[in-house]
Amino acid sequence: HEHLIALGGDHTISLPLLRALSKKRGAPLALVHFDAHVDTWPTNFGQAYGHGSVFYNAIEEGLIDPQRTIQIGIRSPMGRDVYDWTIGKGVTIVTAHDVHAHSPHAVAQRIREVVGDAPAYLSFDIDCLDPAFAPGTGTPEIGGMSTREAQEVVRGLQGLDLVGGDVVEVSPPFDPSGNTALVGATFMFEIMCLLADAVARRRRA
């Protein structure tokens, strides 16, 4: 198969998934990245590979095209060097504040403009959502998107040439209510619908 979908777990899993997918599809891929954090630190608390450096490595390895990479929901503090490196590579950052200031339709349209017709991977870190909606995650940041906002943005991506995706950083033990697991499973369903539509369109082409 020339597409994949996965559940995490730590965001670090996106790196080997992108490596595997690039062997099938060819690299680099466009990236649609929902997260509170840019995940482009060169190291992760001293580790060469970790959930904070996954897309730094993906860019350095040529797995994703930074000019066709867009990050949605960013609001975590970061060093100026990390921000400058990320923007300097051509990555588009849509902060959580930007999402709140515009409609989900406008955010989805911005994603489509950046990605264009390139084969794309969608990585959905559950902490892009405000912890009021998904507390079961390891690095929560207040001020995030609501489930309604994020769901509308994701649904607005129908038509992208999606070839893979993941939902990561869900930690059910941190949320005894079970709500975060439900949210994660529902966004996985949404991504599977996008992927199924993209596969069907490719087969008709």
N, C-alpha and C positions, 0 to 999 in steps of 0.2 A: 504494500500500500504506500501511496505517496502523501499520506497525511497522518497526523497523530493527534491524540488528545490525552491529557494526563491530569491526575489529581495529586496535590501535595498537601502537607509536607512543606519542607523548607524551600524557599525560592531558588536555592542553589540547583535544584533539579532542572530548571529551565536551560541551563548551559549544556548538559549532555543531551537533552532533548533537541535543542537547536543543532548540535553537532550531528546527531543522527538524521534529523530532517534535512539538513543541508546536503548530506550525502545522497539523499534520494531526489531532492528538488533542485540542488545546486544553490550556491550562496552568492551574494547575501540576500536575506529575506527582509521585507519590511516588518516593523514591530509596532504593535499596539499594546501599550503597557499601562495598565491601571494599577496605581500604587500610591502610598503616602510618601515613599522614598524613591530617589532616582536610581539607586542600586548601581551607581557607576563609580563607587570608591575603588581606587586601585588595589587596596587590601581591605580585609574585613577583620578588624581587631587583631591585626598581625597575621591573619591567614591570607594566603594567596588566593584561595577560592572560598567564597562564603556567600550568604544571601545578600550581602551589601555590595558585592563586587561582580555579580553575575553578568550584568550588561556591559560593564567595563571590559570583561574578558570576551564577551560575545562580539563587541565592536573590534577589539584588538585582533581577534581571530578571524575577522571578516565574515562572521556568521550572519550579522545583521547590517543593514545599510543605515547608518546614522541619519542620513538625509531623509530617509523614509521611516524614521522612528519617532513616535509621539508618545509622551507620558502624560497620563491624566490623573489628577487628584493629588499632585505633589504638594506637601506642606511640612515635611520634616525639615528641621534645621540642617544645613550642610555647609561645609567649608567653601570659601570663595574659590579655591583651587578646583574643587570637584565641580562646582557650578560652571566655572569658566571652561573646564575641559569638556564637559558635556555639551554646552552650548557651542563651543568651538568646533566640535565634531559635526555639528549640524542637527543635533537632536532638538525636537520641538517639545517644550515643557508647557503643559496646561495645568496651572496650579488649582488646588481646591477652590481658592478664591475666584479664579477665572470661571470655574464650573458654576459656582453659585451666582456669579454676575451675569451669566448668559443662560440660555435655554439648553436643555439636553439636545434638542435638534441642532442648535448652532455648534455644540461641542462635537456631535457626530459628524456634522458637515466638515468641521476643521480636520478631524481624523481622516475623512475620505480625501480631502485635499492633499494631505501629507503623504498618505499611502498610495493614492492613485490606483493604477491597475497592477501594481506589483504583487507577487505572491506574499502573503502576510501571515504572521504568527501573532496570536493574541494571548498575552499573559495577564491574568487577573489575580493580583494579590488582594486578599480579602481586607487588608488594612487600608485600601483605598476608601473604604466605607468608614463612616464615623463609628467609634466604638459603641455608641448607643445602639447601633444596628447589628454590629458584629464584634462583641467583646472578646470572643474566643480566638485571640491571635497574640503572638509573642511581642510585637512592637507597636502597640496602638498609638494613634495620634488623634487628638481631638480636632474638630472642625472639618471632618470629611464629608463625603457625599452620603446622601440617604440611599436606601435600597431602590426607591422609586427613581431617583435621578440616574443612578448607574444603570438600572434596567432599561430605561428609555434610551440612554446613550448606546448601550450594547445593541438594542433592537434596531437602532438607527444605522447600524453598520451592515445591514443586509445588502449584498451586492459586492462586497469586498471579495477579492480572490483569496479567501482564507484557506490555509493549508495545515494549520495546527493551532493548538492552544492548550492552556493549562489554568487551573485554579489552585492557588497555593496559599500557604501560611495559615491554614485553618487548624486550630488546636482545640478540639472539642472539650478536653478536660478543663480548659480555662473558662468554659461557659456551660455550667450544669443545666441551664435551661434548654439547651439543644438548639437554640435559635441560630447560632453561627453556623452549625452544621447544615441546617436547613437552607440558610442563605447561600452557603457555598455550593450545595447540591443544586440549588435553583439556578445559580449563575453558570454552573457547568451545563445544565440543560439548555440554557439560552445560547451558550457557545456552540453546543452540539447542533442546535438548529441552524445557526449561521454556517457551520461547517458542512452540514448536510445540503444546504441550499447551494453552497459554493461547489461542492462535488457534483451535484446534479447539473449545474450550469456548465461545468467543464466537460461533462460527458455529452451534453447536447451540442457543444461547440464543434 
